Amino acid sequence: MKGLLLPSGACGSGRVTQCWALSPVFLSASVQFQVEPVGRWFEAFLRRRNRNVSASFQELEEEKELSEESEDEELQLEEFPMLKTLDPKDWKNQDHYAVLGLAHLRYKATQKQIKAAHKAMVLKHHPDKRKAAGEQIVEGDNDYFTCITKAIEILSDPVKRRAFDSVDPTFDNAVPTKSEAKENFFEVFAPVFDRNARWTSKKHVPKLGDMNASFEEVDSFYSFWYNFDSWREFSYLDEEEKEKAECRDERRWIEKQNRASRAQRKKEEMNRIRTLVDTAYSCDPRIKKFKDDEKARKESEKKAKAEAKRKEQEEKERARQAEMEAARLAKEKEEEAAKQAALQAKKEKEIQKKAIKKERQKLRTICKNWNYFADNESESVKMMEEVEKLCDRLELVSLQSLNEVLASSAKEESKAAVDKHVQEVNAQLQKEKEAEARARQTSRSTEQSSSGAGAGSKGWNEEELQLLIKAVNLFPAGTNARWEVIAKYMNLHSNSGIERNAKDVINKAKNLQKLDPHQKDEINKKAFEKFKKEHAVVPPTVDNAVPSERFEGSGADTNTAPWTTEEQKLLEQALKTFPVSTPERWEKIAAAVPGRTKKDCMKRYKELVEMVKAKKAAQEQVKTKK
């Protein structure tokens, strides 16, 4: 062996390559060869390298090409029996796959198969062939061979073929009903979904599956079909061809009409798909099973949650009971300690009380023995009163010290000690009287300043105060020229004869706000008593006639208590609910206001009407003055 030939790829290039080889037996001089790679194997190597594929992949492709060639050779055409009867002018309504003998393959037919079928049909039905065989040939485009030409024209163009496949006359657009799928859901809907899967723009289409499919698989299936992306379009059914238009405007009009009809058919197609999916979803037994499982899971979770909550409540209740028991024990302990302390204090108080009583008695006895340090009867009585003051005012320690001094001293020293304590007690009593007098004087001056600050020298009587309170409630904050309106209202209804202005009203209202709540309650109480007194009895008429039901006064069945806010709201709502035209209106209104009779409601209504009229009159006067 003198040398070794290597392909150019092994040496790294496609040029002529110099490679060296050594003899395996003898060490001899190297020989240089010039090698140029050629042949089908080198060509296959270059093809694999350029495509970056392995030798095994190349072999698979070659096998695929060979299988396709064998399929073309084994292609069986189905003769269309109605071929010779077809009208070339009605080519749009013909089945192009059947014309070429591919009715059994249809949209699955490859371009090679279509070309092979066309070639076979041309060899058999070409006019020249048939004319040579003695057959009568129709001249022009009226021969049925035009249909074969039109079929290959449509099916060889991918765009036109897709348009024809979209309206394939053999496709079944039917959607199963719920009654059909009630018993055999999978047998009914599986072929329908497989049939409609040809319109999807996506490669991988999930299968319907069976009863054992998981939730994820079912969810993926329905998600795919609810978001179905269809390439199906209906341009093949256009009624007008824009190529036949005579001008640009006509072509635009045709395009507009075609777009509208395509959109309408596309909408109907998507509605059909949606109806199919909705029907399948509603009939799918797996969906019902999943819903039942989900419901059971939620119920179990709910029960577990309720159980956990119950246990938590029980634990809280136990803790609360324990806390309450501890608090009760602590409270009992505190009460027991307080009780013991109170008993101890009571005992000490009793002891102190007895000691004070004893010291007081001792003081009286000593003073009595000294004849109260007096020489006559009047001084003795006076000193006896002073001694009683000492007994009432001095504490136990002072009494004890005084008694000790009196017991160990002579009469003069004892008298001096008693006089000293009497002076101290009298001085203390005098100070207390002066402080009490000052407090009374301060309180009196405050009352005088509050009562006289409203209208200067013009005093306010109870009637005016009640009228002011009523006017303030009648004209709330936000009323236009509120204080002028209140002043006009008071001047209109007051019997005092004193003219009040807005400033007087404001000052008096501020003073009323500063009053003690008890004083306000007293004013309101007096106003209510006056109202009761005025409305308690209705004077009889001249002819002693029975007063009308509308204006009858308070009787035995009348509630004289003032109207509360809640009763006022109920009355206003009842007045709106039962208009004037309602029969037995006041009986129904009284039934709607608990605790109030028909006469109470009528009387209150009259008062409200009068208040509204007075308010309007006061406002009108203010506007007229402005």
Long-range contacts (C-beta under 8 A, 24 or more apart in sequence): 2-31, 3-31, 3-33, 5-33, 5-35, 6-35, 7-37, 7-41, 7-42, 7-45, 8-35, 8-37, 8-42, 9-37, 9-42, 9-45, 9-46, 9-49, 14-46, 68-110, 68-112, 71-113, 72-112, 72-113, 72-116, 75-113, 75-116, 75-117, 77-101, 77-102, 77-117, 77-120, 77-121, 78-102, 78-103, 78-104, 83-125, 83-144, 83-147, 84-144, 85-144, 86-144, 86-147, 88-141, 88-142, 88-143, 88-144, 88-146, 88-147, 88-150, 89-142, 91-146, 91-147, 91-150, 92-236, 94-147, 94-150, 94-151, 95-169, 95-170, 96-150, 96-151, 96-154, 96-155, 96-164, 97-151, 97-155, 99-147, 99-148, 99-151, 100-148, 100-151, 100-152, 100-155, 103-170, 106-168, 106-170, 107-165, 107-168, 107-198, 109-155, 111-156, 114-152, 114-155, 114-156, 115-152, 115-156, 118-148, 118-151, 118-152, 118-156, 121-148, 122-148, 160-236, 162-231, 162-233, 163-233, 163-234, 163-235, 163-236, 164-236, 166-199, 166-231, 166-232, 166-233, 166-234, 166-235, 166-236, 167-234, 167-236, 167-237, 171-195, 173-272, 175-272, 175-275, 175-276, 175-279, 176-276, 176-279, 177-279, 178-279, 178-282, 178-283, 181-279, 181-280, 181-283, 182-283, 185-280, 185-283, 185-284, 185-285, 186-210, 186-211, 189-280, 189-283, 192-276, 193-225, 193-276, 193-280, 196-273, 196-276, 199-230, 199-231, 199-232, 200-228, 200-229, 200-230, 200-231, 201-229, 201-230, 201-231, 202-229, 208-280, 211-285, 211-286, 213-286, 215-290, 218-284, 218-286, 218-287, 218-290, 222-277, 222-281, 225-273, 225-276, 225-277, 225-280, 226-274, 226-277, 228-270, 228-273, 228-277, 230-269, 230-270, 230-273, 232-266, 232-269, 233-262, 233-266, 234-261, 234-262, 234-265, 234-266, 234-269, 235-262, 237-261, 237-265, 238-262, 352-396, 355-396, 356-396, 356-399, 359-396, 359-399, 359-400, 359-403, 360-391, 360-399, 362-403, 363-387, 363-390, 363-391, 363-399, 363-402, 363-403, 363-406, 364-391, 366-403, 366-406, 366-407, 366-414, 367-406, 367-418, 370-411, 370-414, 370-415, 373-411, 373-414, 373-415, 373-418, 383-418, 386-418, 386-422, 387-418, 389-422, 389-425, 389-426, 389-429, 390-418, 390-421, 390-422, 390-425, 393-425, 393-428, 393-429, 394-421, 394-425, 450-511, 450-514, 450-515, 453-507, 453-511, 454-504, 454-507, 454-508, 454-511, 455-498, 455-500, 455-504, 455-507, 455-508, 458-498, 458-500, 458-504, 460-508, 461-496, 462-523, 462-526, 462-527, 462-530, 463-494, 463-495, 463-496, 464-490, 464-494, 464-496, 464-498, 464-500, 465-508, 465-512, 465-523, 466-523, 466-526, 466-527, 466-530, 467-493, 467-494, 468-505, 468-508, 468-509, 468-512, 469-512, 469-523, 469-524, 469-527, 470-527, 472-509, 474-611, 474-614, 474-615, 475-615, 475-618, 480-619, 481-622, 481-626, 484-622, 485-615, 485-618, 485-619, 485-622, 486-618, 488-618, 488-621, 488-622, 489-614, 489-615, 489-618, 492-614, 492-617, 492-618, 492-621, 493-614, 528-562, 532-560, 535-560, 536-560, 549-598, 549-599, 549-602, 550-602, 550-606, 551-606, 552-599, 554-599, 554-603, 555-599, 557-597, 557-599, 558-597, 558-599, 558-600, 558-603, 559-595, 559-596, 559-597, 559-600, 563-604, 567-593, 567-595, 567-596, 570-594, 571-596, 571-601, 571-604, 571-605, 574-601, 575-605
